[in-house]
Amino acid sequence: MRFNAFRRKLVTLAAALAMAGAFVTSCSSSHPAAADPLPGFHDGTIDNDGVAVHYVIGGHGPAIVVLHGWPETWRGWSKLAPDLAADHTVVAVDLRGMGDSGFAKSDDGYQALNVATDVHAVAQHLNLGHFDLFAHDWGGEIALAYAAEYRSDLSHLAIMEAAPSSDYGKFAAAHPEFVWFDWMALGPKDQLAEQLIAGKESAFYGSFYKEAEGGAIDKAESDAYIAAYSKPGRTHAGLEYYRQKPTGDKAIDAMIAKDGKLTVPVLALGGDYSMGASVGTMMSRVATNVTTDVVPGADHWLLDENHDYVLASLRKLLTR
């Protein structure tokens, strides 16, 4: 199992923060506005108990809901959504505190089971019935929480580059040199991390996107993400996902211990140069019907790095 992505993040962060002072003037310029939704897709926003939940929907046929990671927005799925929408209704949700969704009313609102209620509210609003749920990175944690809480809703579940619930905490504790963003969130107190990042969003967030294999995340895409995370409160919201995770993990694990492992067909996808087959190994702790696949030539950003392979693997899942 190789964790090149995490190693590069650590090295890039150190360089980014060291250079950030020299960047401040250039980084202070306004970022380009995000592009309109994909052709054939349109926006929607609903209220979930005071939280505005933004989503993008397109296509026709059985429903697929897709969830992005951090630091991304629904646009993390923009390379796959048009293909999936050829024969499915695709709903891409912005996680609360990210993209164009609103903030949680309190910091504990970023625990996974609480965020999963946003996805459920969208599904109910759109009358999706049974649907498939595909998720990458932090979206995978929310998808697992959803599957544990709303088991009867799902036909298939795909988890990509995400460790389920407390498995992530164990890895982060064992490898602090790799998972530096966990230290950024949990280590400094009094929002020191937010203060260090403020005004240096291009350097900080840009360091994530530069690690994508073969420049798979281009400048237009990274600029759109940086613009989204430069808005007031967005950095705090993203870091709170990590700060709330230990408590949220316990709640998910308790639910699975009580109700049993998930029985929905699960696809566990890892990047060849990142988490690899370990995603499937970890998912087997919480689910009984897991298929593991490794995306060739991909690091953590597999939706961008090898989207054709990911698409083919997802379509195989839909036949199960």
Phi, psi and omega per residue, in radians:
M1 nan 2.175 -3.092
R2 -1.927 2.437 -3.127
F3 -2.135 0.829 3.131
N4 -1.012 -0.632 -3.120
A5 -1.042 -0.792 -3.099
F6 -1.188 -0.669 3.118
R7 -1.094 -0.770 -3.120
R8 -1.150 -0.606 3.101
K9 -1.052 -0.752 -3.119
L10 -1.095 -0.824 -3.128
V11 -1.135 -0.765 -3.098
T12 -1.152 -0.651 3.119
L13 -1.071 -0.807 -3.122
A14 -1.030 -0.768 3.121
A15 -1.150 -0.712 -3.089
A16 -1.121 -0.782 -3.121
L17 -1.215 -0.587 3.108
A18 -1.163 -0.606 -3.093
M19 -1.569 -0.206 -2.965
A20 -1.005 -0.658 -3.129
G21 -1.034 -0.657 3.126
A22 -1.291 -0.338 -3.090
F23 -1.517 -0.316 -2.883
V24 -0.887 -0.783 -3.095
T25 -1.099 -0.828 -3.122
S26 -1.208 -0.550 -3.111
C27 -1.317 -0.297 -3.069
S28 -1.354 -0.186 3.112
S29 -1.195 2.677 -3.076
S30 -1.192 2.546 3.130
H31 -1.543 2.652 3.106
P32 -1.119 2.553 3.123
A33 -1.177 2.603 3.108
A34 -1.128 2.582 -3.127
A35 -1.236 2.881 3.074
D36 -1.140 2.834 3.088
P37 -0.974 2.881 -3.114
L38 -1.054 2.654 3.049
P39 -0.949 2.299 -3.123
G40 1.511 -0.049 3.119
F41 -1.985 2.691 3.044
H42 -2.453 2.798 -3.089
D43 -1.492 2.735 2.967
G44 -2.633 2.703 3.074
T45 -2.464 2.335 3.069
I46 -2.169 2.890 3.064
D47 -1.803 2.209 3.053
N48 -2.056 1.621 3.116
D49 0.920 0.796 3.089
G50 1.600 -0.056 3.091
V51 -1.846 2.139 3.084
A52 -1.350 2.142 -3.084
V53 -1.984 2.014 -3.125
H54 -1.654 2.447 3.075
Y55 -2.510 2.854 3.065
V56 -2.192 2.346 -3.041
I57 -2.317 2.507 3.100
G58 -2.869 2.933 3.098
G59 1.546 -2.951 -3.117
H60 -2.674 2.680 3.123
G61 1.916 -2.897 3.139
P62 -0.962 2.610 -2.985
A63 -1.541 2.458 2.958
I64 -2.206 2.212 3.023
V65 -1.810 2.306 -3.122
V66 -2.114 2.450 -3.096
L67 -2.161 2.424 -3.095
H68 -1.662 3.080 3.094
G69 -1.893 -2.881 3.108
W70 -2.046 2.379 -0.009
P71 -1.706 1.570 3.120
E72 -2.335 -3.066 2.999
T73 -2.334 -2.958 3.112
W74 -0.968 -0.403 -3.092
R75 -1.136 -0.209 3.037
G76 -1.028 -0.368 -3.141
W77 -1.745 0.133 -2.997
S78 -1.153 -0.403 3.136
K79 -1.437 -0.332 -3.121
L80 -1.875 -0.509 -3.025
A81 -0.986 -0.764 -3.127
P82 -1.056 -0.694 3.118
D83 -1.162 -0.775 3.128
L84 -1.127 -0.561 -3.093
A85 -1.290 -0.137 3.100
A86 -1.097 -0.530 -3.131
D87 -2.445 0.257 3.091
H88 -2.457 2.707 2.918
T89 -1.483 2.062 -3.070
V90 -1.867 2.226 3.134
V91 -2.114 1.979 3.125
A92 -1.807 2.079 -3.040
V93 -1.808 2.353 2.949
D94 -1.409 2.127 3.076
L95 -1.082 2.563 -3.123
R96 -0.988 2.440 -3.102
G97 1.468 -0.076 -3.100
M98 -2.238 2.801 3.119
G99 0.993 -2.257 -3.140
D100 -1.854 0.222 3.041
S101 -1.436 2.762 3.141
G102 -1.413 3.101 -3.115
F103 -1.536 2.706 2.963
A104 -1.133 2.659 -3.107
K105 -1.283 -0.373 3.051
S106 -2.609 2.845 -3.037
D107 -1.091 -0.541 3.122
D108 -1.228 -0.144 3.036
G109 -1.192 -0.162 3.104
Y110 -1.617 0.082 2.986
Q111 -1.187 2.559 -2.932
A112 -1.010 -0.746 -3.121
L113 -1.133 -0.551 3.091
N114 -1.254 -0.732 3.110
V115 -1.139 -0.594 -3.141
A116 -1.074 -0.455 3.103
T117 -1.137 -0.464 3.068
D118 -1.133 -0.776 3.129
V119 -1.098 -0.724 3.130
H120 -1.123 -0.704 3.136
A121 -1.104 -0.706 3.087
V122 -1.117 -0.788 -3.133
A123 -1.068 -0.696 3.117
Q124 -1.193 -0.747 -3.127
H125 -1.062 -0.663 -3.096
L126 -1.603 0.030 -3.138
N127 0.924 0.870 -3.061
L128 -1.278 -0.420 -3.062
G129 1.134 -2.434 3.044
H130 -1.266 2.415 3.139
F131 -2.583 2.938 3.076
D132 -1.730 2.531 -3.094
L133 -2.177 2.026 -3.141
F134 -2.011 2.370 -3.029
A135 -2.626 2.539 -3.125
H136 -2.130 2.452 3.010
D137 1.002 -2.241 -3.112
W138 -1.036 -0.532 3.047
G139 -0.988 -0.535 3.114
G140 -1.117 -0.667 3.083
E141 -1.125 -0.724 3.138
I142 -1.192 -0.681 3.133
A143 -1.112 -0.712 3.093
L144 -1.094 -0.767 3.105
A145 -1.052 -0.735 3.132
Y146 -1.085 -0.810 -3.109
A147 -1.086 -0.600 3.126
A148 -1.262 -0.647 -3.055
E149 -1.495 -0.672 -3.023
Y150 -2.144 1.041 -2.980
R151 -1.018 -0.679 -3.042
S152 -1.282 -0.157 -3.102
D153 -1.345 -0.495 -2.858
L154 -1.758 2.454 3.022
S155 -1.694 -0.701 3.112
H156 -2.531 2.687 -3.137
L157 -2.351 2.246 3.067
A158 -2.112 2.215 3.139
I159 -2.069 2.155 -3.049
M160 -2.142 2.183 3.068
E161 0.899 0.864 3.112
A162 -2.552 2.427 3.063
A163 -1.678 2.246 -3.063
P164 -1.213 2.227 3.046
S165 0.707 -2.122 -2.971
S166 -1.204 -0.210 3.055
D167 -1.074 -0.620 3.103
Y168 -1.115 -0.802 -3.130
G169 -1.033 -0.682 3.129
K170 -1.135 -0.742 3.129
F171 -1.166 -0.763 -3.126
A172 -1.072 -0.693 3.131
A173 -1.176 -0.602 -3.108
A174 -1.413 -0.390 -3.050
H175 -2.337 1.070 -3.134
P176 -1.106 -0.409 3.141
E177 -1.262 -0.359 3.105
F178 -1.579 -0.877 -3.003
V179 -1.602 1.136 -3.071
W180 -1.153 -0.511 -3.105
F181 -1.195 -0.456 3.045
D182 -1.170 -0.724 3.080
W183 -1.124 -0.713 3.128
M184 -0.998 -0.708 -3.100
A185 -1.353 -0.804 -2.985
L186 -1.602 -0.393 -3.053
G187 -1.389 -1.215 -3.090
P188 -1.123 2.464 -3.125
K189 -1.763 2.991 3.074
D190 0.962 0.690 3.079
Q191 0.966 0.619 3.087
L192 -1.059 -0.689 -3.141
A193 -1.034 -0.771 3.128
E194 -1.059 -0.683 -3.131
Q195 -1.180 -0.649 3.131
L196 -1.215 -0.576 -3.086
I197 -1.441 -0.527 -3.056
A198 -0.963 2.247 -3.126
G199 1.441 -0.140 -3.122
K200 -2.161 0.503 -3.073
E201 -1.046 -0.634 -3.138
S202 -1.094 -0.719 3.134
A203 -1.232 -0.785 -3.057
F204 -1.212 -1.044 -3.096
Y205 -1.212 -0.597 3.118
G206 -1.040 -0.496 -3.138
S207 -1.131 -0.513 3.101
F208 -1.196 -0.847 -2.989
Y209 -1.247 -0.474 -3.125
K210 -1.156 -0.339 -3.074
E211 -1.409 -0.179 -3.115
A212 -1.048 2.374 -3.084
E213 -1.056 2.319 3.054
G214 1.127 0.404 -3.119
G215 1.111 0.593 -3.040
A216 -1.094 -0.497 3.044
I217 -1.680 1.859 -3.038
D218 -1.423 3.076 -3.046
K219 -1.102 -0.697 -3.133
A220 -1.083 -0.721 -3.141
E221 -1.200 -0.815 -3.129
S222 -1.150 -0.638 3.094
D223 -1.078 -0.687 3.131
A224 -1.143 -0.700 3.104
Y225 -1.163 -0.784 -3.136
I226 -1.060 -0.713 3.100
A227 -1.063 -0.739 -3.130
A228 -1.122 -0.721 -3.083
Y229 -1.501 -0.092 3.053
S230 -1.480 -0.176 3.137
K231 -1.218 2.573 -3.107
P232 -0.936 2.340 3.058
G233 1.515 -0.235 -3.050
R234 -1.245 -0.678 3.110
T235 -1.112 -0.776 3.126
H236 -1.037 -0.785 -3.131
A237 -1.049 -0.800 -3.130
G238 -1.066 -0.744 -3.141
L239 -1.224 -0.506 3.108
E240 -1.160 -0.478 3.038
Y241 -0.970 -0.733 -3.140
Y242 -1.287 -0.674 -3.127
R243 -1.176 -0.560 -3.113
Q244 -1.553 -0.128 -3.019
K245 -1.102 -0.781 -3.117
P246 -0.976 -0.768 3.115
T247 -1.194 -0.749 3.128
G248 -1.101 -0.644 3.119
D249 -1.072 -0.726 -3.136
K250 -1.083 -0.664 -3.132
A251 -1.179 -0.721 3.116
I252 -1.152 -0.808 -3.121
D253 -1.093 -0.654 3.106
A254 -1.130 -0.673 3.135
M255 -1.159 -0.740 3.131
I256 -1.209 -0.645 3.089
A257 -1.095 -0.635 -3.112
K258 -1.325 -0.784 -3.000
D259 -1.729 -0.131 -3.141
G260 1.647 2.921 -3.139
K261 -1.101 2.706 3.068
L262 -1.146 2.477 3.125
T263 -1.928 -0.138 3.101
V264 -1.089 2.501 3.064
P265 -1.045 2.240 -3.066
V266 -2.089 2.351 2.944
L267 -1.864 2.178 3.106
A268 -1.920 1.973 -3.070
L269 -1.968 2.307 3.052
G270 -2.283 2.624 3.084
G271 -1.286 2.488 -3.131
D272 -0.942 -0.673 -3.095
Y273 -1.756 0.209 -3.111
S274 -2.267 -1.945 -3.030
M275 -1.393 -0.391 3.059
G276 0.926 -2.432 -3.075
A277 -1.255 -0.163 -3.116
S278 -1.115 -0.437 3.097
V279 -1.048 -0.778 3.116
G280 -1.155 -0.691 3.105
T281 -1.045 -0.789 -3.138
M282 -1.226 -0.689 3.132
M283 -1.128 -0.470 3.128
S284 -1.144 -0.322 3.060
R285 -1.202 -0.485 -3.022
V286 -2.050 -0.049 -3.095
A287 -2.503 2.627 -3.045
T288 -1.722 -0.321 -3.004
N289 -2.173 1.299 -2.995
V290 -1.961 2.266 2.965
T291 -1.914 2.264 -3.108
T292 -1.807 2.398 3.067
D293 -2.461 2.562 3.134
V294 -2.037 2.256 -3.064
V295 -1.516 1.988 -3.079
P296 -1.100 2.473 3.034
G297 1.168 0.239 -3.084
A298 -1.975 2.550 2.989
D299 -1.734 -2.443 -3.094
H300 -1.214 -0.549 -2.987
W301 -1.598 0.950 -2.962
L302 -1.168 -0.396 3.084
L303 -1.152 -0.450 3.089
D304 -1.704 -0.625 -2.960
E305 -1.353 -0.579 3.129
N306 -2.637 1.089 -3.030
H307 -1.167 -0.489 3.109
D308 -1.131 -0.738 3.126
Y309 -1.169 -0.754 3.130
V310 -1.053 -0.774 3.140
L311 -1.035 -0.795 3.141
A312 -1.098 -0.684 -3.141
S313 -1.174 -0.693 3.103
L314 -1.136 -0.690 -3.140
R315 -1.180 -0.553 3.031
K316 -1.115 -0.712 3.118
L317 -1.012 -0.719 -3.063
L318 -1.142 -0.295 3.112
T319 -1.524 -0.144 -3.097
R320 -1.376 nan nan
